[in-house]
Amino acid sequence: METPSTERLARNEAFFRNVNESISDAAALFKGDAHVYDFVCECSDPTCLERVHLTAAAYEAVRADPKTFVLAPGHDQASIEKVVQPGFDHVIVEKLGAAGTVAAALDPRA
């Protein structure tokens, strides 16, 4: 079985980030809302169905850097990312090397 390329893994994560952009857009309709929303795990596994729980403001903090993503704990892959903020319900990771380059290039906010 062939190992997925770094670029393919990063593209999988960018896809999930785009799904979360739609959730974030919907949450923006409720400005100042402290409600906790269900976002999808932005890991590289295309079959992942995990949810992570954040306020819209917390998700915006993740999105401030196009190389950072929100994942369910344990879903990070050391070969393409490092955990920069561990947590109980979710972790924040930063893409490294080629994965970071791909993530930044695919950022829908760029």
N, C-alpha and C positions, 0 to 999 in steps of 0.2 A: 504494500500500500504506500503510495507516494505521500510524503509530508507536505502539507500546504505551504505555499511560499509566504514569506513575510508580507508581501504585497496583498495576497489573497486574504490573509488574516486581517490585515488593516482594513481592507475593503468590506469585510464582513462587519467589523465594528462600526465603520462609517455608515453602513446601512441601518444599523440599530440606532445610531445617533440621529439619523434623519427621521426615524419613527418618533423618537423622543422630542424632536423639534416640533412636531405636530402637537404633541401633548403640551409642550411648553407654550406654544401659540394659544392653545385653548385656555390654559391656566392664566395667561396674560389678560384675558377678558375680565378677570377678577383681581384687579390691581390691589396690592397690599394684602392679599389673601394669605393667611398663615396655614391654609389647608395643606395637608400632606397628600401628594399625588403618587400614583403608581407609574413609574417609568420602567421601561424595559432594560434589562441588563445589556450593556453595550460590549459584551465580550465577543471574542472571535468565533465562537461556536454557532454556526448558522441554525442549529436546532434548539438553542437555549430558549427556554420559556420563563426564566426567572424574572421576578419583578423586584425593583428596589424602590424604597419610599423616601421621597424628598419633597420639601416645599419648592415652589417655583423659584424662589430666591436662591435656594441651595443649588438647584440645577443650573441656574444662571452663573453661579460662581464656578461651577465645573466648566461651563462653556466659555468662560472668559479666555481660556487658552485652547486653541484648536487641537493641541496634542493631548489634552486630558479627557478622560472618559470615566463614566460611573459603571461599576461592575458589582455583581453579587460577590460576596466574600469567597475566595478560593477559585474564582474564574480567571484570575490573571495568569499570563504566560510570561515567564521571566525572559524568554528569548526575544520578545518584542516590546515589553513594557516593564515599568517598575511601579510598585505601590508607593504613592506619595502621601496618601492619607488613609490609614486603616480605619475601619469602623465596624460596628456590630451588624448593621443591616446592609451596608454597602462599603465599597472601597473606591478611592479615586486613584486612577493610574495615569501615568504619563508614558506616551509612546516613545520608543527609542529608535535611533538610526533611521533606516528606510521606512519603518512603520510610522515613525513620526512625520517623515516627509510626505508619505501618502495621506496620512490623517489630515495634515494641514492643507494639502492640495484638494482634498475632498470636502473640506469644511463648507457647509452650505451658507455660512455667514461671511465667508471671505469675499 
